[in-house]
């Protein structure tokens, strides 16, 4: 009984941790997109934007 309760607690904590990590990654990606959009509007070369933000050229071209 104790082992199953402990396993359930660990599974729950891992699920929460994973969800937090994914949310953080999504937020960082959205921030990179916003930066890229602003740089593209200022006519900065897309290769520089890609290098700076870590976004792909394709992602930047879609903005």
Beta strands, then each sheet from edge to edge (+ up, - down):
end
